[in-house]
Amino acid sequence: MTFVFESALSGWRCVMKSTQIWDVDRLVAAKILTDLGVEASRDKIEAVARHAATHREDSAYWAAKRVQAANLERLAEQLRSDYREHQSVWYDGFRAAEACIATTTADEALQMASTPPQSIAGIIRSRIRLSKAENRQNSSPT
């Protein structure tokens, strides 16, 4: 899927190759199927989870676009309101900030390229390890 974001300074395009299904998408899918009275088989959950994941990412990209546009508008308002009160060093920093906001991709802003969130099993395993480490610390003489 392709998302197009336009900014006041320059347009940029973010292309996502595929939607990654997270555990939360599967939970939503199972809940939807159950609420509709449909048997929540593994195949049906995966099919609905793909749609839930696409919706989640679409919503996140829409929000990222709105945040970027709002930030650029705030910068423009700031520049219009008191541009005579500052020296050239301030303008250099202002331009750098504006360029940074305008050139940040949605993937960077949303950190979609980072590792996927932990699965429920992964979270439970890490909590068990943490609990064991705390128990060892508390039981050892200090």
Rosetta blueprint (number, residue, H / E / L):
1 M L
2 T E
3 F E
4 V E
5 F E
6 E E
7 S L
8 A L
9 L L
10 S L
11 G E
12 W E
13 R E
14 C E
15 V E
16 M L
17 K L
18 S L
19 T L
20 Q L
21 I L
22 W L
23 D H
24 V H
25 D H
26 R H
27 L H
28 V H
29 A H
30 A H
31 K H
32 I H
33 L H
34 T H
35 D H
36 L L
37 G L
38 V L
39 E L
40 A L
41 S L
42 R H
43 D H
44 K H
45 I H
46 E H
47 A H
48 V H
49 A H
50 R H
51 H H
52 A H
53 A H
54 T H
55 H H
56 R H
57 E H
58 D H
59 S H
60 A H
61 Y H
62 W H
63 A H
64 A H
65 K H
66 R H
67 V H
68 Q H
69 A H
70 A H
71 N H
72 L H
73 E H
74 R H
75 L H
76 A H
77 E H
78 Q H
79 L H
80 R H
81 S H
82 D H
83 Y H
84 R H
85 E H
86 H L
87 Q L
88 S H
89 V H
90 W H
91 Y H
92 D H
93 G H
94 F H
95 R H
96 A H
97 A H
98 E H
99 A H
100 C H
101 I H
102 A H
103 T H
104 T L
105 T L
106 A H
107 D H
108 E H
109 A H
110 L H
111 Q L
112 M L
113 A L
114 S L
115 T L
116 P L
117 P L
118 Q L
119 S L
120 I H
121 A H
122 G H
123 I H
124 I H
125 R H
126 S H
127 R H
128 I H
129 R H
130 L H
131 S H
132 K H
133 A H
134 E H
135 N H
136 R H
137 Q H
138 N H
139 S H
140 S L
141 P L
142 T L
